[in-house]
Amino acid sequence: MTVQVPETLRYKGEALSFYDYPLQPYLESGQCAVKFQAPSTALHRGYVGTWSIEHARLYLTKLEGHVGEFANTVEVGLEVLFPDSPDGVFARWFSGQICCPMGELLNYGRGGFTSVYESDLFIQIEQGVVVSERVVMNGEAAPPIALRAKPDKDSKSDFLSQFRKKPD
């Protein structure tokens, strides 16, 4: 499975990625006639949203969507869904949890969806309003390996000596 393009959340001065889709309930509500199309296997949902949390409220601030036929999609923006709010819209339709992985990658999972990072930020939202958040620590990344600029002459000889046949 191809790793999907994540959504982006701007929160407390940081740009975080996440794989939850807060726009889906709106798209499935019947209030929207737009049908997004996948421009590639990396974007099955046909759009990428940029979100922000300001004053404990979730906003959709940017949308890069694709409509049309698979081979001939056209890119559209937020105005296709919300013509009266081209600069952003309060996401009152969304209730659920957003999980943002943070820190270094500890374990790559299938398609990226099950990957484990140093920590996860869970934000619980009810009708577009943040009601709680918590951080779960998953572990620590291994320290970076120090690389030598130039190997010693002796280190090569020591390494090779491990494989030489020893006299009986």
C-alpha positions in Angstrom: 0.0 0.0 0.0 1.3 3.4 -0.9 1.9 5.8 2.0 -0.8 8.5 1.9 -0.2 12.2 1.9 -1.0 13.4 5.5 -3.2 16.3 6.6 -1.4 19.2 8.2 -2.3 20.8 11.6 -0.9 24.2 12.7 -1.0 24.1 16.5 0.9 26.0 19.2 3.4 27.3 16.7 4.1 23.9 15.1 3.2 22.3 11.8 2.2 18.7 12.6 1.1 15.9 10.3 -1.7 13.5 10.9 -3.7 10.7 9.2 -7.2 11.4 10.5 -9.6 13.0 8.1 -11.9 15.6 9.8 -13.4 16.7 6.5 -14.9 13.3 5.8 -18.0 13.8 8.0 -18.8 17.0 6.1 -18.3 15.3 2.8 -20.5 12.4 3.8 -23.3 14.6 5.3 -24.9 15.3 1.9 -24.2 19.0 2.2 -21.5 18.8 -0.5 -22.0 17.9 -4.1 -18.2 17.8 -4.9 -16.7 14.4 -5.5 -12.9 14.4 -5.1 -10.8 12.2 -7.3 -7.5 10.5 -6.5 -4.8 12.2 -8.6 -2.4 9.4 -7.6 -2.1 6.3 -5.4 -0.6 8.5 -2.7 -3.8 10.5 -2.3 -6.8 8.1 -2.4 -9.1 10.7 -0.7 -8.5 13.2 -3.5 -7.6 16.2 -1.2 -5.2 17.5 1.4 -6.4 19.7 4.1 -4.5 22.2 6.2 -6.0 22.8 9.6 -5.3 25.0 12.6 -6.4 25.2 16.1 -7.0 28.7 17.4 -8.6 29.6 20.7 -9.5 25.9 21.2 -11.4 25.7 17.9 -10.6 23.6 14.8 -10.5 25.4 11.4 -10.0 24.2 7.9 -7.7 26.9 6.5 -6.6 25.5 3.2 -7.7 22.7 0.8 -5.9 21.3 -2.2 -8.5 19.0 -3.9 -8.7 17.2 -7.2 -11.9 16.8 -9.2 -12.6 15.3 -12.6 -11.5 12.0 -14.2 -8.5 10.1 -12.9 -6.3 11.0 -15.9 -7.5 14.6 -16.1 -8.0 15.9 -12.7 -8.2 19.7 -12.0 -6.9 21.2 -8.7 -9.5 23.1 -6.7 -9.3 25.0 -3.4 -11.3 25.7 -0.3 -13.8 27.9 -2.2 -15.2 24.9 -4.0 -16.7 23.7 -0.7 -17.1 26.9 1.2 -17.5 29.8 -1.3 -18.3 32.3 1.4 -15.2 31.3 3.5 -12.2 31.2 1.1 -9.8 31.9 4.0 -11.0 29.2 6.4 -14.0 27.7 8.0 -14.8 26.6 11.6 -15.1 22.8 11.5 -18.3 22.5 13.6 -19.2 19.3 11.8 -16.2 17.4 13.3 -16.3 15.4 16.5 -13.6 12.9 17.1 -9.9 12.5 17.8 -6.9 13.7 15.9 -3.6 11.9 16.5 -0.4 13.7 15.5 2.8 11.7 15.7 5.8 13.7 17.1 9.5 13.2 17.4 11.7 10.7 15.7 10.4 7.5 13.9 11.0 4.5 16.1 9.4 1.8 14.0 8.1 2.0 10.4 4.8 0.3 9.9 2.9 -0.9 6.9 2.1 2.0 4.6 3.2 4.5 7.3 -0.2 4.2 9.1 1.1 2.0 11.8 4.5 3.6 12.2 5.5 4.5 15.8 7.1 7.8 16.7 8.6 8.9 20.0 5.3 10.4 21.1 1.7 11.0 19.9 -0.4 14.0 20.6 -4.1 13.1 20.9 -6.6 16.0 20.6 -10.2 15.3 21.4 -12.7 17.5 19.5 -16.4 17.9 20.0 -18.3 19.9 17.3 -15.1 21.7 16.3 -14.1 22.6 19.9 -11.0 21.1 21.6 -12.2 19.4 24.8 -8.9 17.6 25.8 -5.5 16.7 24.7 -2.9 14.3 25.9 0.6 13.2 24.9 1.6 9.5 25.0 5.3 8.7 25.1 6.2 5.7 23.0 9.9 5.5 23.6 13.1 7.2 22.6 15.0 7.1 19.3 18.4 5.6 19.3 21.2 8.2 19.5 22.8 9.0 16.2 25.8 6.9 15.2 29.0 8.9 15.2 30.8 8.4 11.9 34.5 8.7 11.6 35.7 11.0 8.9 38.6 8.7 8.0 39.2 5.2 9.3 42.4 4.4 11.0 44.8 2.0 9.3 44.8 -0.2 12.3 41.0 -0.5 12.5 40.9 -2.1 9.1 43.6 -4.5 10.1 41.9 -5.3 13.4 38.6 -5.9 11.6 40.1 -8.3 9.0 42.1 -10.2 11.7 38.7 -11.6 12.9 38.3 -13.5 9.7 41.9 -14.8 9.2 42.5 -18.4 9.8 44.4 -18.9 13.1 47.2 -21.4 13.2 46.4 -24.6 15.1 
